[in-house]
Amino acid sequence: MATPAEEHNAHYYATLKQELQHALPQLGIDKLGVASAAPFRALKARLERHRELGYESGFEEPDLDKRTDPALLLEDPQSILAIAIAYPSKLRDAARSEPGARRGLLARTAWGQDYHTVLRERLGRLETWLRERVPGMDASAMVDTGALSDRAAAERAGIGWSAKNSMIITPEYGSWVFLGELLTNVPLPPDEPMTDQCGSCTRCIDACPTGALVGPGQLNAQRCISFVTQTKDFVSDELMRKIGNRLYGCDTCQLVCPVNKGKNATHQAELQPDPEQVKPLLVPLLEIGNRDFKVRFGSNSSAWRGRKPIQRNAVIALGNFREASAVPELRKVLLDDPRPVLRGTAAWSLGEIGGVPAQSALREALELETDETARRMIGQALEAAARERRPRRAARSADEAGESGR
């Protein structure tokens, strides 16, 4: 039986939680749930199996104990305050990708200001609000790159349910939400997890371009296009064809989700996209320098890996489009770029485009190339360019497939 002091404390923190929910609009937070800070034991078992199967991306916190035990991250944790910030799914007034003016596309997580910055600012507001009301409060804020699993915390806190596409889906905003959490010693009453509402639907699994969704809620990150577009190394022939014109990330599994249909949050000003930034012309990206890249893309989340992956993906997109007008620029990359990955990828793209100018550039490069992998790709591209080419429509761009949200 609870003592009067315990009952008083429970009432105080329940009231505090109600006040916090009312304060969310002024804090710029779209949704907040509270979870207990108990270890995520079932999650640890899943993550161990995930690692055994080789499904990790390598971007995660490597210590599975830290990912699943809040007590390793904060002394005497009592609550996890999970937050969600909604972002837009529709791109308005964007130029179309056309022959001679082909465009790439950044995924919606890279629209607007870098979401890491936005969520940290919102979590800072939340922490300040609590500190003003709870003397002696201790807290640790985490966004994406933190040790705890954002999705596991959000699921336990009732923000949404863990869907078959490995996303958290909220009834209000679908899966178009950024997640973060504040681990604290403040004992707020926890919320109930939400019931899974995916039912028998498997549209996300069926639509995944590479089969990276190997089962409900199970993602092989090594095959996920979102991961592949962020790598800096050579990409296999198979995956280059699957990338299409995506420069960063992939939204396919979210676009086909019926819960997401019609959901487009436009109220978070920092997250609204600039069409020319998120759907840029491809050819100018081939020669963009570090300084110009930082000016143009440094404000959004796509810049964290630097310009190399985006330049490589622009080269891939031109090959998937079979954009013959880009051959002179691709030839420059093939012959002059100091990075073997870019040279080898340019060779692949020229092989896809074909024609006499492409073959001439490839033969010239074959005499000069010293990197083993790039040289092999040049030889394969020469074979591809020399084949009798059956007419086919260039690979469908992500925006033509509905990824621009138009």
Summary of the structure (lengths in Angstrom):
residues: 406
radius of gyration: 23.8
end to end distance: 58.9
largest distance: 87.1
contacts: 1358
relative contact order: 0.14
helix: 47%
strand: 11%
